[in-house]
Amino acid sequence: MTLAIFAVIGGLALLFWSADRFIDGAAAAAKHAGMSPLLIGMVVVGFGTSMPELLVSALSSWQGDAGLALGNAYGSNITNIALILGVAALINPITVSSKVLKRELPILSIITLFTMAMLYGGEITRLDGIMLLLAFGALMVWTIRQGLKNRHDKLTSEIKSETSGKLISVRFSIILLVVGLAGLLISSRMLVWGAVKIAHSLGVSDLIIGLTVVALGTSLPELASSIAAARKNQHDIALGNIVGSNLFNTLAVVGTAAVIRPLGVAREVIWRDWPVMFLLTTSLFLIGYGFKGRKGRINRYEATFLLAAYAAYTGWLIHTALKVHF
């Protein structure tokens, strides 16, 4: 048990550090390859912050821990909206001005609603996984085209500003990329092993561990980048990190895990976890989109509501785990 706790703590720390190195190396390598700042921000950095979720869920699925794989993906979505966006908006209220983001917000809600049909059958099959991955590929192509078309969009200008830093050498960027990827693989293995051991020792389900400790840990890159963006008044990047990560988790992470091995869906996911994720996603759309000429804005009151929702949901999970254990 003690070794498992150290594995989780060490895995989370290494995961956070490795994700940062991986993103820096990948972004620098992409610059040397001639990729535009917009594509680096939307694709390279966007994928990089979601690599922990992808690797942890893929490894969990490969080991047959479906609850941990699905709990990590859906738990990260809940954490991203309720905790991370709540903290970012509490630091600096977020105004949504990007046309690209305003198109993605309703898409995220529709995709989240669509996944219920897959969950209701009690299993996310390999065919479901392939469909999710194809949908993700199509969405990425559409998003990139929208970004390139709207070159004067607020999100585009913020990304260009953020990625216009000093360029490191090709050799060092490759070293960072390799070291970061190796660290992600090692830390993911440590985290999954430790989480499963703790779950078994405490007599709680892998799903609960995935929804709480693992989901929070794999969301650390999004937490760091969204807080940094909020402090710099880069509102669209702060929100874009969350929307992009949730789309990635729902489609690419779950899709990859299901292709590796079909994911059995616990009843709790259907009546407890998915509804919370859907309600938070819908609330993000309603408060972030803006209607009747009003700019979408997440103020401190709404941020407090999001944080309270996260605390209530986490408390619910803890209560459920204690009730089962005792």
WOQUITA-V670562 format. One record per residue. N is the residue number from 0. OMEGA is omega as a letter, one per 40 degrees, with the letter a starting at -180 (* if undefined). D_LAST is the distance of its C-alpha to the last C-alpha in whole Angstrom. Layout:
((N:OMEGA:D_LAST) (N:OMEGA:D_LAST))
//
This chain:
((0:a:18) (1:i:21) (2:i:24) (3:i:22) (4:i:21) (5:i:25) (6:i:25) (7:a:24) (8:i:26) (9:i:29) (10:i:29) (11:i:28) (12:i:31) (13:i:33) (14:a:32) (15:a:34) (16:a:37) (17:i:38) (18:i:38) (19:i:40) (20:a:42) (21:a:42) (22:i:43) (23:a:46) (24:a:47) (25:a:47) (26:i:49) (27:i:51) (28:i:52) (29:i:52) (30:i:55) (31:i:57) (32:i:57) (33:i:58) (34:a:55) (35:i:56) (36:a:53) (37:a:52) (38:i:51) (39:a:49) (40:a:47) (41:a:46) (42:a:46) (43:a:45) (44:i:43) (45:i:41) (46:a:41) (47:a:40) (48:i:37) (49:i:35) (50:i:36) (51:i:32) (52:a:31) (53:a:33) (54:a:33) (55:a:29) (56:i:29) (57:i:31) (58:i:30) (59:i:27) (60:i:28) (61:i:31) (62:i:28) (63:i:26) (64:a:23) (65:a:24) (66:i:21) (67:a:22) (68:a:25) (69:i:25) (70:i:22) (71:a:25) (72:a:28) (73:i:26) (74:i:24) (75:i:27) (76:i:29) (77:i:27) (78:a:27) (79:a:31) (80:a:31) (81:a:29) (82:a:29) (83:i:32) (84:i:34) (85:i:33) (86:a:33) (87:a:37) (88:i:38) (89:i:37) (90:a:39) (91:i:42) (92:a:42) (93:i:43) (94:a:46) (95:i:46) (96:a:49) (97:i:49) (98:i:51) (99:a:49) (100:a:45) (101:i:46) (102:a:47) (103:a:43) (104:i:41) (105:i:42) (106:i:42) (107:i:38) (108:a:37) (109:a:39) (110:i:37) (111:i:34) (112:a:35) (113:a:36) (114:a:33) (115:i:31) (116:i:34) (117:a:33) (118:a:29) (119:i:29) (120:i:31) (121:i:27) (122:i:29) (123:a:31) (124:i:34) (125:i:36) (126:i:39) (127:i:37) (128:i:36) (129:i:40) (130:i:41) (131:a:38) (132:i:40) (133:i:44) (134:i:43) (135:i:42) (136:i:45) (137:i:47) (138:i:45) (139:i:46) (140:i:50) (141:a:50) (142:i:48) (143:i:51) (144:i:54) (145:i:53) (146:i:52) (147:i:56) (148:a:57) (149:a:56) (150:i:57) (151:i:58) (152:a:54) (153:i:52) (154:a:50) (155:a:52) (156:i:54) (157:i:51) (158:i:50) (159:i:53) (160:a:53) (161:a:50) (162:a:51) (163:a:55) (164:a:54) (165:a:56) (166:i:56) (167:a:55) (168:i:57) (169:a:56) (170:a:55) (171:i:53) (172:i:51) (173:i:51) (174:i:49) (175:a:47) (176:a:46) (177:i:45) (178:i:43) (179:a:41) (180:i:40) (181:i:40) (182:i:37) (183:a:35) (184:a:35) (185:a:34) (186:i:31) (187:i:30) (188:i:30) (189:a:28) (190:a:26) (191:i:25) (192:a:24) (193:a:22) (194:i:20) (195:i:19) (196:i:18) (197:i:16) (198:a:14) (199:a:14) (200:a:13) (201:a:10) (202:i:9) (203:a:10) (204:i:14) (205:a:17) (206:a:18) (207:i:15) (208:i:17) (209:a:20) (210:a:20) (211:a:19) (212:a:20) (213:i:23) (214:i:24) (215:a:25) (216:a:26) (217:i:29) (218:a:30) (219:i:31) (220:i:35) (221:i:35) (222:a:34) (223:a:36) (224:a:39) (225:i:38) (226:i:38) (227:i:41) (228:i:43) (229:a:42) (230:i:44) (231:a:47) (232:i:47) (233:a:47) (234:a:45) (235:i:45) (236:a:44) (237:i:41) (238:a:40) (239:i:42) (240:a:39) (241:a:36) (242:i:38) (243:i:39) (244:a:36) (245:i:34) (246:i:37) (247:a:37) (248:a:33) (249:a:33) (250:a:36) (251:a:37) (252:i:33) (253:i:32) (254:i:35) (255:i:35) (256:a:32) (257:i:33) (258:i:36) (259:i:35) (260:i:32) (261:a:31) (262:i:28) (263:a:26) (264:i:24) (265:a:21) (266:a:21) (267:i:19) (268:a:22) (269:a:24) (270:a:22) (271:a:21) (272:i:22) (273:i:26) (274:i:26) (275:i:25) (276:a:28) (277:a:30) (278:i:30) (279:i:30) (280:i:33) (281:i:35) (282:i:35) (283:i:36) (284:a:39) (285:a:40) (286:a:40) (287:a:41) (288:a:44) (289:a:46) (290:i:48) (291:i:52) (292:a:53) (293:i:50) (294:i:49) (295:a:45) (296:i:44) (297:a:40) (298:a:41) (299:i:38) (300:i:37) (301:i:36) (302:i:34) (303:i:32) (304:i:31) (305:i:30) (306:i:28) (307:i:27) (308:i:26) (309:i:24) (310:a:22) (311:a:21) (312:i:20) (313:i:18) (314:i:16) (315:i:15) (316:i:14) (317:i:12) (318:i:10) (319:a:10) (320:i:9) (321:a:6) (322:i:5) (323:a:6) (324:a:4) (325:*:0))
//
